[in-house]
């Protein structure tokens, strides 16, 4: 599957907004996209050339999409642009058909929840107070906390499984508990789209699974669209509906895990020789690192 396959359905004419937010899978079924990027070149003021170049990227609505690739492949840079934290040098990113730049900050925060790697150090704030920070897009500056705010925060703490930590300060928590607290804040925001940058980094295996299972449960319960950057392709294949594989700032492949994850991809993208088993479930069995000149 490729992100450039636009649905050619002839039965009825489509508006430009409809057609550019759709693509088709290998079975010619239409896939609606919540986020779409077209003709993107993304860089930083200190970079001489773009870090990411992408003719088209789609984040399917109501699904979990994992961005995978080695260090320096452009995953986090792309996510920053999708979240409106880094303006592309060229191209357009649209959320439900509207350009990101057309949203004011508060309106966008009601539609798009974002958790980047660079979280503020808030050691003395409690877990509950952090979750209430997620409610700022829904309140005026001087508005009091409402019943709806309390419901959203209680629900976020329940979904992340940290109700018992609501009065604990962030500085008292383990790395995994702290990450779940930040995710609770984003859940309390109650957006239809979530963008998460490496939420499992530096966590032990238990908390890696807790974080991913929590994200998956939110998607299953409410149909929330998720795009998440992950390093571990085995975890990504297990938890995601779609993968976007990146190498050297460009998209290598896009589609369901059982179509994207191949031994050739592992060699080309991750420089690893591995065996891929598809039954009874997809598994990646690494064998060895390939020589640097094997790409």
C-alpha positions as a printed NumPy array, in Angstrom:
array([[  0.   ,   0.   ,   0.   ],
       [  1.19 ,   3.506,  -0.674],
       [  0.06 ,   6.838,   0.708],
       [ -0.459,   8.24 ,  -2.755],
       [ -3.28 ,   5.907,  -3.835],
       [ -6.262,   8.252,  -3.975],
       [ -9.678,   6.59 ,  -4.017],
       [-10.905,   6.574,  -7.649],
       [-14.527,   5.667,  -6.841],
       [-16.615,   6.819,  -9.862],
       [-20.086,   6.417,  -8.34 ],
       [-20.343,   9.969,  -7.121],
       [-18.264,  13.093,  -7.552],
       [-16.113,  14.017,  -4.568],
       [-15.176,  17.444,  -3.408],
       [-11.468,  18.285,  -3.324],
       [-11.509,  18.084,   0.485],
       [-13.033,  14.59 ,   0.434],
       [-10.699,  13.124,  -2.171],
       [ -7.501,  14.477,  -0.69 ],
       [ -8.36 ,  12.977,   2.711],
       [ -8.858,   9.486,   1.264],
       [ -6.615,   6.738,  -0.004],
       [ -7.238,   3.136,  -0.946],
       [ -5.72 ,  -0.053,   0.392],
       [ -4.643,  -3.061,  -1.652],
       [ -8.24 ,  -4.362,  -1.637],
       [ -9.49 ,  -1.052,  -3.124],
       [-11.229,  -0.15 ,   0.137],
       [-11.34 ,   3.525,   1.042],
       [ -9.322,   4.605,   4.062],
       [-10.242,   7.961,   5.59 ],
       [ -7.337,  10.025,   6.88 ],
       [ -7.497,  12.279,   9.933],
       [ -4.129,  13.913,   9.198],
       [ -2.647,  14.366,   5.732],
       [  0.665,  15.885,   4.703],
       [  1.391,  16.776,   1.075],
       [  4.704,  17.712,  -0.582],
       [  6.494,  18.189,   2.728],
       [ 10.028,  19.394,   3.23 ],
       [ 10.845,  19.748,   6.933],
       [ 14.026,  21.07 ,   8.471],
       [ 15.513,  23.163,  11.251],
       [ 17.175,  26.586,  11.136],
       [ 20.525,  24.884,  11.748],
       [ 20.12 ,  22.312,   8.95 ],
       [ 21.361,  23.139,   5.449],
       [ 18.871,  20.807,   3.752],
       [ 15.54 ,  19.257,   4.748],
       [ 15.62 ,  16.57 ,   7.422],
       [ 12.393,  15.024,   6.08 ],
       [ 11.107,  14.982,   2.499],
       [  7.72 ,  13.397,   1.951],
       [  5.375,  13.681,  -1.021],
       [  2.413,  12.3  ,   0.928],
       [  1.721,  10.976,   4.426],
       [ -1.61 ,   9.747,   5.775],
       [ -2.644,   9.054,   9.368],
       [ -5.818,   6.927,   9.006],
       [ -8.788,   8.044,  11.099],
       [ -9.73 ,   5.852,  14.049],
       [ -6.594,   3.706,  13.797],
       [ -3.236,   3.403,  15.558],
       [ -0.31 ,   4.269,  13.284],
       [  3.288,   3.727,  14.41 ],
       [  6.2  ,   5.619,  12.895],
       [  9.265,   3.366,  12.944],
       [ 12.851,   3.656,  11.834],
       [ 16.386,   3.95 ,  13.201],
       [ 17.757,   6.935,  15.099],
       [ 18.   ,   9.973,  12.855],
       [ 15.476,   8.721,  10.305],
       [ 13.18 ,  11.736,  10.808],
       [ 10.337,  10.16 ,  12.816],
       [ 10.237,  12.751,  15.6  ],
       [ 10.801,  15.619,  13.175],
       [  7.822,  14.5  ,  11.113],
       [  5.657,  14.159,  14.226],
       [  6.602,  17.684,  15.315],
       [  5.312,  19.024,  12.01 ],
       [  2.142,  16.931,  12.203],
       [  1.528,  18.441,  15.659],
       [  2.158,  22.028,  14.481],
       [  5.312,  22.365,  16.607],
       [  7.578,  22.669,  13.567],
       [  6.508,  24.54 ,  10.46 ],
       [  7.343,  22.696,   7.209],
       [  9.559,  24.612,   4.81 ],
       [  7.224,  23.561,   2.   ],
       [  3.951,  21.673,   1.751],
       [  0.699,  21.503,   3.671],
       [ -0.571,  19.493,   6.634],
       [ -4.34 ,  19.179,   7.062],
       [ -6.425,  17.999,   9.984],
       [ -9.835,  16.746,   8.862],
       [ -9.389,  18.714,   5.651],
       [ -8.343,  22.046,   7.204],
       [ -4.768,  23.344,   7.192],
       [ -3.168,  23.248,  10.64 ],
       [ -2.247,  26.921,  10.319],
       [ -5.953,  27.813,  10.083],
       [ -6.517,  26.767,  13.728],
       [ -5.815,  29.062,  16.62 ],
       [ -3.867,  27.454,  19.466],
       [ -6.799,  26.698,  21.74 ],
       [ -9.047,  25.355,  18.999],
       [ -6.276,  23.058,  17.758],
       [ -5.699,  21.813,  21.314],
       [ -9.351,  20.716,  21.449],
       [ -8.782,  18.613,  18.334],
       [ -5.2  ,  17.392,  18.667],
       [ -3.501,  16.003,  21.78 ],
       [  0.301,  15.976,  21.699],
       [  2.961,  14.45 ,  23.946],
       [  6.5  ,  15.11 ,  22.764],
       [  9.725,  13.86 ,  24.316],
       [ 10.567,  17.267,  25.757],
       [  8.139,  17.405,  28.698],
       [  8.583,  20.13 ,  31.3  ],
       [ 10.154,  19.222,  34.631],
       [  7.271,  19.598,  37.111],
       [  8.49 ,  17.575,  40.079],
       [  6.245,  19.203,  42.701],
       [  2.932,  19.05 ,  40.847],
       [  0.527,  16.24 ,  41.728],
       [ -0.701,  13.68 ,  39.232],
       [ -4.247,  15.039,  39.501],
       [ -3.164,  18.647,  38.967],
       [ -1.143,  17.615,  35.921],
       [ -4.219,  15.909,  34.475],
       [ -6.211,  19.12 ,  34.984],
       [ -3.653,  20.911,  32.801],
       [ -5.129,  18.887,  29.959],
       [ -8.425,  20.711,  30.397],
       [ -7.103,  24.18 ,  29.553],
       [ -8.451,  24.175,  25.961],
       [-11.976,  23.732,  27.334],
       [-11.938,  26.612,  29.831],
       [-11.511,  30.341,  29.874],
       [ -8.583,  31.811,  31.78 ],
       [-10.672,  32.7  ,  34.839],
       [-13.18 ,  29.837,  34.626],
       [-13.561,  27.476,  37.565],
       [-13.231,  23.707,  37.264],
       [-16.507,  22.237,  36.051],
       [-18.219,  18.908,  36.573],
       [-17.194,  18.006,  33.018],
       [-13.552,  18.747,  33.87 ],
       [-13.718,  16.492,  36.94 ],
       [-15.332,  13.718,  34.921],
       [-12.648,  13.939,  32.216],
       [ -9.793,  13.876,  34.739],
       [-11.269,  10.987,  36.742],
       [-11.775,   9.065,  33.53 ],
       [ -8.206,   9.724,  32.34 ],
       [ -6.737,   8.559,  35.649],
       [ -8.943,   5.459,  35.581],
       [ -8.004,   4.595,  32.009],
       [ -4.288,   4.921,  32.711],
       [ -4.644,   2.947,  35.945],
       [ -3.139,   5.576,  38.235],
       [ -6.142,   6.7  ,  40.295],
       [ -4.265,   5.607,  43.419],
       [ -1.473,   8.08 ,  42.559],
       [ -3.643,  11.163,  42.064],
       [ -2.241,  12.913,  45.152],
       [  1.385,  11.873,  44.552],
       [  3.88 ,  14.4  ,  43.234],
       [  5.562,  13.687,  39.904],
       [  8.976,  13.756,  41.547],
       [  7.974,  10.785,  43.717],
       [  7.068,   8.539,  40.772],
       [  9.   ,   5.963,  38.804],
       [  9.72 ,   6.623,  35.141],
       [  6.826,   4.431,  34.027],
       [  4.355,   5.984,  36.459],
       [  5.452,   9.464,  35.418],
       [  4.908,   8.641,  31.75 ],
       [  1.419,   7.341,  32.517],
       [  0.713,  10.609,  34.363],
       [  1.651,  12.628,  31.273],
       [ -0.513,  10.372,  29.122],
       [ -3.404,  10.911,  31.564],
       [ -2.995,  14.653,  31.012],
       [ -3.294,  14.182,  27.236],
       [ -6.276,  11.834,  27.695],
       [ -8.015,  14.443,  29.867],
       [ -7.749,  16.823,  26.92 ],
       [-10.358,  14.592,  25.187],
       [ -9.211,  15.093,  21.616],
       [-10.07 ,  12.924,  18.621],
       [ -6.408,  12.694,  17.552],
       [ -3.341,  11.834,  19.675],
       [  0.298,  12.273,  18.632],
       [  2.886,  10.644,  20.918],
       [  6.659,  10.767,  20.5  ],
       [  8.439,   7.695,  21.884],
       [  6.245,   7.267,  24.972],
       [  8.015,   4.01 ,  25.941],
       [ 11.613,   5.274,  25.84 ],
       [ 13.656,   4.439,  28.968],
       [ 10.82 ,   2.368,  30.466],
       [ 11.133,  -1.211,  31.687],
       [  9.294,  -3.902,  29.731],
       [  6.285,  -3.928,  32.086],
       [  5.699,  -0.183,  31.777],
       [  6.315,  -0.262,  28.03 ],
       [  3.413,  -2.68 ,  27.703],
       [  1.271,  -0.722,  30.191],
       [  1.721,   2.475,  28.182],
       [  0.994,   0.82 ,  24.827],
       [ -1.981,  -1.122,  26.173],
       [ -3.402,   2.095,  27.639],
       [ -3.084,   3.856,  24.276],
       [ -4.624,   0.889,  22.483],
       [ -7.54 ,   0.773,  24.938],
       [ -8.309,   4.463,  24.396],
       [ -8.363,   3.82 ,  20.668],
       [-10.588,   0.743,  21.023],
       [-13.057,   2.422,  23.391],
       [-13.471,   5.716,  21.583],
       [-12.077,   5.361,  18.076],
       [ -9.369,   7.926,  18.774],
       [ -6.813,   8.364,  15.994],
       [ -3.27 ,   7.735,  17.235],
       [  0.126,   8.357,  15.65 ],
       [  3.008,   7.177,  17.832],
       [  6.759,   7.115,  17.294],
       [  8.291,   3.8  ,  18.411],
       [ 11.809,   2.391,  18.208],
       [ 10.889,  -1.261,  18.694],
       [  9.441,  -2.588,  15.449],
       [  8.213,  -5.775,  17.159],
       [  6.119,  -3.703,  19.584],
       [  4.945,  -1.461,  16.764],
       [  3.818,  -4.455,  14.704],
       [  1.981,  -5.892,  17.708],
       [  0.103,  -2.752,  18.747],
       [ -0.399,  -0.701,  15.571],
       [ -2.915,  -1.03 ,  12.744],
       [ -0.556,   0.706,  10.317],
       [  3.19 ,   1.297,  10.14 ],
       [  5.093,   4.139,   8.525],
       [  8.704,   3.033,   8.031],
       [ 11.26 ,   5.814,   7.564],
       [ 14.876,   5.82 ,   6.472],
       [ 17.152,   8.823,   5.99 ],
       [ 14.274,  11.304,   6.125],
       [ 12.023,   9.639,   3.558],
       [  9.166,   7.159,   3.737],
       [ 10.339,   3.648,   2.903],
       [  6.929,   1.953,   3.159],
       [  3.433,   2.393,   4.599],
       [  0.646,  -0.064,   5.375],
       [ -0.552,  -2.808,   7.747],
       [  2.257,  -4.494,   9.736],
       [  1.953,  -7.862,   8.   ],
       [  2.526,  -6.122,   4.659],
       [  5.255,  -3.717,   5.744],
       [  7.415,  -5.86 ,   8.04 ],
       [  9.632,  -7.983,   5.837],
       [ 13.168,  -9.294,   6.08 ],
       [ 14.125,  -6.885,   3.298],
       [ 12.739,  -3.906,   5.231],
       [ 14.666,  -4.921,   8.353],
       [ 17.852,  -5.057,   6.31 ],
       [ 17.23 ,  -1.837,   4.369],
       [ 15.831,   0.32 ,   7.168],
       [ 17.323,  -1.095,  10.376],
       [ 20.489,  -2.693,   8.929],
       [ 19.645,  -5.946,  10.691],
       [ 19.449,  -9.493,   9.417],
       [ 16.299, -11.055,  10.849],
       [ 13.686, -13.705,  10.294],
       [ 10.03 , -12.644,  10.136],
       [  7.358, -15.137,  11.16 ],
       [  3.721, -14.366,  10.309],
       [  1.965, -17.273,  12.054],
       [  0.406, -17.579,  14.573],
       [  1.235, -13.869,  14.904],
       [  3.829, -11.555,  13.412],
       [  7.222, -11.918,  15.099],
       [ 10.609, -10.416,  14.309],
       [ 13.583, -12.628,  15.232],
       [ 16.837, -10.639,  14.879],
       [ 19.993, -12.547,  13.97 ],
       [ 22.809, -10.032,  13.582],
       [ 23.729,  -6.476,  12.684],
       [ 24.683,  -6.083,   9.048],
       [ 27.881,  -4.322,   7.972],
       [ 27.468,  -0.569,   7.572],
       [ 28.17 ,  -0.794,   3.836],
       [ 25.44 ,  -3.402,   3.247],
       [ 22.648,  -0.882,   2.607]])
